[in-house]
Every structure is written in C-alpha cells, then in structure tokens.
Amino acid sequence: MPPHPEWTAAMFPDEVWEHVFSFLPSDADRNVAAASCHAWLRIERRSRRRVFVGNCYAVAPAVAVARFPEARAVEVKGKPHFADFDLVPGDWGGGADEWVAAMAEGWPQLEELRFKRMVVSDDCLEVIARSFRNFRVLGLAFCEGFSTAGLAAVAANCRNLRVLDLQENVIEDNCSHWLSHFPESFTSLVHLNIACLPGEVNVPVLERLVSRCTNLKTLKLNHAVPLEKLVILLRKAPQLVDLGTGRFSGEHHLDLYSKLESAFTGYKSLKSLSGTWEAVPAYLPAVYSVCEGLTSLNLSYATTQNPELIKLVSRCKSLQRLWVMDFIEDDGLAAVASSCKLLQELRVFPSDPYGPQPVSLTERGLVAISAGCPMLHSVLYFCNQMTNAALIAIALNRPNLTRFRLCIIEPQTPDYLTLQPLDAGFSAIVESCKDLRRLSVSGLLTDRVFKSIGAYADRLEMLSVAFAGDSDAGLHYILSGCKSLRKLEIRDCPFGDKPLLANAAKLETMRSLWMSSCSLTLGACKLLARKMPRLNVEIIDERRGASWDSRPDDCPVEKLYVYRTVAGPRSDTPSCVWTV
Amino acid sequence: MTPPLEHDYIGLAETSAMENSTKISSSSSSSSSTVSNSEDNGKLIGHLNLKETELRLGLPGSEFPERGEGVGLTLGLPKSFGSGAKRGFSDAIDGSAKWVFSGGGGSEVGLGKGGILFSPRGENGSGKLPVASPAKDLGGVGKATGQENKGKVGSGLAAPAAKAQVVGWPPIRSYRKNTMASNSSKNKEDDEGKQEVGCLYIKVSMDGAPYLRKVDLKTYSNYKELSLALEKMFSCFIIGQCSSNEVSSRERISESRMIDTLQGSEYVLTYEDKDGDWMLVGDVPWDMFIISCQKLRIMKGSDATGNAPRALE
C-alpha cells in the first residue's frame, strides 16, 4: 500500500524517512519501499547501510556502489554453490578485483566486507587494507586466490579491525609471520578465525595478540596449535565466547591434562566450541565443565568416536547447534534427542563417504532427533539408507523444518524396505513443513515428487536435485510451481529443453539456475537467451573445444548456468564459458 | 612368495584394489547378503551371520585351495598387491584404513574354520586406530543394502566396489575432504608410541588373535563396561559365542550375556598385576584393579581353568 507520493514526501524531511526505513528488517522490504515512489527510492537508497549482492555478476560493481552511496557493510557472493563440489571450472570467474576497486572508489567509509565463494587476490586485500579508514570487519568464506602476505597487509593497516573471519578458504602460506604485522598498539580484535590457515602459526605472537585484545570473543585456531599452547592461550583469554581448538592434540606432558581441565573450568562464558579434535579420547573429559553452557558444538572435523562422543554431546544440554560426523551413530543421536531439547540445527557429515561405511548411522537417528527435539528446524544429514516411513515420521514430527538437506550417499537409492522411490517421503516433507526454505533431495525419485514440491513448497527458496526424476515433467513441475524459488541447482537428471523454455519467465524471478549432466541442447539455450535478454545464459564447457557459435543446435550442453542480471554479459568470461 | 603359513595383514588402500579383491569372491557373498536382508529392519548394519561367513588368513595374492569347501567366504587380493612380505602394523593401515583379511592356506592363528571378519568397532583405547571396514568385503552386509535392494543380491560384493566416484558426489566440500584426509594421515603418525595424558593405556592380548589391542582403563568405570568393550573389540575372534538369534545386533545383547560371551564358553579375562602375577579379573574393587593392572589377557577357557566351558543361558 504505497502512500500517495505528493503528500508523503512533503510531510516529513528525508531524515525522518531514513529513520523509518532503518526499521525495515530486510533488503526485500527496503526494495519494496524503494520501488513505491521516486521520493522513497531516493531516500531509501541514500540511507541503506547494508548491501547484499547475492550474485556478483547480477550488477556491475560501480552501479551498485553508486546506487547506495552510504553503504557501510556489504556482502558479495560469487561462484555457484556447486563450485564447492568441483563442478565449476577453477577459472570460471567470481573475481573480486572489480568490486574492491569500485568500493575503494565509492565507499571510503566502508566498515564491513564479506566475500563468499569469490577469487580474492592479495592485491584486493592490499587495496582493502589501505582504502577504508574505519574498516572493521573482513569476512572471507570459501574463497581462494590469496595468501598470508595479503593477510599481513590487512593486519598492518586496518587499525580498527574487529573481525577477521576466514572460513574454509584456500590460502597460500608464504608469509608465516603475518600475525606479527598487527602493531603492538592494535587492541581492537573481537573475532579471529584462522582455522583454515594451512601453515604454522607463531604462537608467542598470537599469545601477545590475544593478551592485548581484551575484547576478544571469538578465537578459532588452526591445526598448528598443539594442546600445550592451547592451554596458554586459553589462560590469556578467559572471556572467550566462541573457541575453535584446532587439532586438540599434542605431545604428552605430565600434567597437561589437568592444566587443560582447569583452563576450561575457568570458562564461564563459552558458548561455542569447535575444532578438528584429532582422535584424543583421553583429553575430552577436560572440556566437560563447559558443556552445560554450550549452544554450538562443531565436531564435524573431529575423528572422535563413540562412546566418548556420546558422553561429550549428551552433557551439552543447552545445545542449539550440533555439527558432527556420522561417528555419532544412531545411538548417539538418540542420546542427543533425549539430552539436547533445545536443538535447532543438526548436521551429520560422512566420515568415509567413498568407503564401505562401517558406521551405524541410519534413518533411525534422524527420526529420533525429529521426535525428541521440538525446536529442530535445520537439518543436513548424510546417510546410506532411508525409508518413506522415516521421512513421513520426520515430516509429521517436525512441521517447523525450514531447511532440510538429505544426502543418501549412493545415488538413486530407494526405500530399502519397500524398494519404492522416496517420492512419498519427500512429498510429506514439503506438505507438512510449510515454512521450508531450503531443500535437497536424494535417493530414488520420480517426477511425482517434483509435482508435490511444485505444488506445496510455497516458501521454498533453494532446491538442490541430483540423479532424480524421469522426464521433462519433473523440471516443469518445479519451475511452474515453487512460488518463492530463488536458486535451483540440478545435476544428472533427465530434464531437457522443453520445461526450460516453457518457464523462461520464471528464471527472471530467480537468482540463478544451474543444470549439469541433464538433457539440454544448444538450440534451447540460444532460444532462451534470445527470449530473455536480462538473463545471462552461460554454457560451461571444460573441454574448451570449437567455438559454440559454429556448433549445431542439437549439440548437447553439459553445464548450464543461468542468472538474472542488469549488467549484461560479463567481460571476464574464461575460455570454458560461453555466454549465449 | 613366502610360505602360506605366515599370516599377514593387508590394508587395501584404493577402491580399485577393493574392486579386484571383491570380484574374486562375489559368489559367496550372496548368502551373507540375503541373510542380512531378511533381518530386522533397523538392525541391518554390522550384522554378520557367523555360520555363513568363514574367513581364513593368508597371504596377499595367494591361491585359496580350500575355497571349494563349504561356504567359506574368502577374499582374494590383486596380484599386484603382494610381495608377500610381512608388513608392520602401521604399514598395513592406510589413511582411510580399509582392512581386509585374505583367506587361504593354513593358519597358525588357531581360528580354525570359523574365524569371522574383523569387526571395525575399535573402542576407546584404540580410538586412534583407523576404522576397519569388513562389511564391504562380506558382500556389503548391512551397509550396502541400497545395492542389494536394487536386486543385485548376488553381486553384493561387487556393488560397493562399483561405486565409482562420481565427480562432486556425494556433495562434500573439497576443504572437508582434504581436512579429513590429512587428519587420518596424522592419526597414523600419532599412533606410533605416543603416550597420552590422563589415561591408562594397557595392552590387551587374546589367545589366538593375531595382534594385540590397547585400551584406556580410565574410560571405564566398572568391570562391566570393560568387558563390554573388550567383547566388542575382540568379537571378530570369538567363534560362535553368541546364540544365533542374538547375533543380529550388538545392542540387543544384554550385558550379562556379553560377559558370558567373553568369560563364558571359551574365554577368561585375566590380568598381569604389578608383581607380574596373572590374576583373574573381577576379584578386587575396580579402583584397585586399574591401579594394579599392567596387561590384560583373554585366555582360552581350557587353558585358564581346565574346566569345561560354561553353557550360555
């Protein structure tokens, strides 16, 4: 209900509207406000402080920067999600250089910058380090292309840095003393996550840094910090709320265990614990004293097994988030279901996905959790077997699910009891869980499940499909339904040209579509590109063969990435990408 | 090739090696696969039918003349694999620790005809031992039900091996894959001779078993827990201990039955105390026991007591 333009703009000065807009919770709301009239467009864009760019190629950097001149915080995402699983060639794109350059130019007062799945060079980091006087937060997740030399530049120049969050990046280690570049006068650090750093860490330097940054709340160490050093660091930072212990192992010392135990006993505020925990069952009881207060536990890289694992997790009665390996087994999940009543998010990762699966983790564990944890809304679960009955039980137990990602490791695995496809199970999920926003399906699935998904999953924003479906109808159901769909990623499904072309307009309402190893042809892609000028239709061909211009229309397309954009075709396409 | 009497432990590193090994004995997998298939629904994992599976130890690449007899499940090994040289414990464990026993030849081990495949549940003290993976070799018993249910029962063994690695599937980040891979290799390094703190690692031997295990006594609080853990650890070497309908699930076996299994029919748990004497486990209070225990030994009942084995309830 947009207000009448003339009287609203005149009634209040801009600053009042800006204040009003500051209460709008999401970008989507602000976008709606901005679209209602020119005055509001002007006011809103001038007052927007947080800018989110879900696809770095959807808009030209300079345009985004100009549109929101007062931005203080920005997040930009690059590569498609399937890049995580090696489906996207390394040189596909997602470079951050142009973004950093535009931001340095237009946003000198930028305070927060987060990149996800982008290629960030050391040059970028140097520009970032020097361009923003009041820079506070740097977050790099699943990025690559930089080294510790770049981090050294950030450390040396960002005088007010609060957050350095490096999450699962690929970092080259060529400057092992980069931590020393934080000047002695530097004390502002609140959050330091270096868990993914490949090399050694100068522990004395880290100790001094931790000592002088008295507001440090989050410290996530990498593998290079052995237990005896961890103890020292812990003693220097008893105020930590979030701790990543690194490898949690080390040389035996006589009283190391008791030192460790007493260090943890001092931790009154610890809420979140993580680490790689390399198989040291004997040390685990040392952390028992903090378990009661933990809300987040990430043992998804830990080789800890039962019974130690169960013993540890069952003590964490306040747990809201649990990431764990399948070593937890059904027994462990049953224990979690009875101990961790506040659990909201569960992720269970496979310990040996390519191997013979000696671990006893089945659908029963997930059913137990769904029954025992009333607040559970987010699930990521890798397992080997599933039944429709289990999925139906989960759906009925937990209609409040918002994220449900199930990966049955062997493709096209049916219900192991009935040998039926898992259509009924996943249909139950989408029918029961009305707020479902993210769904990944697996196992043996026919077009029927997509009919249900299309019809019922009204709030679904992201759908991942692999080795599923029988025919074009499956894709058609999805694209013609799923009112809120933003991201669709499909691999190895028998979906062809027709549903894509029939639902071309839908693609402009979405952020992106990925299709690989389906049944698409060049002709359809050309048609799509012609029909929808505001889509970039990218054909990804790793063989980098003959020019796609000259190929016949029936040439199969192995990988397709389609996304809406106002920036037109990008200028940095590598040889493996052809924008149709 | 060394004489067949020597037994050996082979860790097959790659899937391809597994493929080769599993192809050789796929015919005998069907019995074990169907058995597991028919069992109670939730308990398919880790279920081994002892009557149907037989395993003998032998050398890599050696022929198995006894294959013709009965239902023995024997695993062969690719010829490329064995120089036949005896490999050290740590050599035999690769990063992802896939253990395979090759059947064949005579064996000094004393397992006779009924040895079952090593069960992977390394407990506590062997927490650092890489997890072994016999189920796959026995026709993917339990675990590969997906394949079995597709009707490929007869090729139960082949199916897991044929699980060729599809690019990007299962959807696990490379970062995670790399971290896990480097973790397991680090475990291998840490394995050798590092003494852990705050724990009491002692060696456990079992008569007839080819190698010893280590347990951390501090992780147990009573004899029952210890006994349970030892039973799990050494169950692969226990022949026909459990009554047949209990075998399906470790969980279902009551504690007392477990203790019976270990200490009942054939085996007796003993320990060496500080004076070097061999004592029967269970006489002294637990706290006293863990202080004085230097080593554990699971003795054959006949050796230990000279009595006839107790019958199971």
Interface residues (C-beta under 8 A of the other chain):
Chain A: F82 D84 F85 D86 L87 F142 E168 V170 C196 R247 S249 E251 H252 H253 L254 D255 L256 Y257 S258 T276 E278 A279 V280 P281 A282 Y283 P285 A286 S300 Y301 T303 T304 Q305 P307 E308 D330 D331 F349 P350 S351 D352 P353 Y354 G355 P356 Q357 P358 V359 S360 T362 R364 F382 N384 Q385 C407 I408 I409 E410 P411 T413 P414 Y416 L417 L419 S440 S464 A466 F467 R491 D492
Chain B: T15 M18 N41 G42 L44 I45 G46 S96 K98 P120 R121 G122 E123 N124 G127 K128 V131 A132 S133 P134 A135 K136 D137 G140 K143 A144 T145 G146 Q147 N149 K150 P160 K163 Q165 V166 V167 G168 W169 P170 P171 I172 R173 S174 Y175 R176 T179 M180 N183 S184 K186 N187 D190 K194 Q195 E196 V197 G198 C199 D216 K218 T219 E251
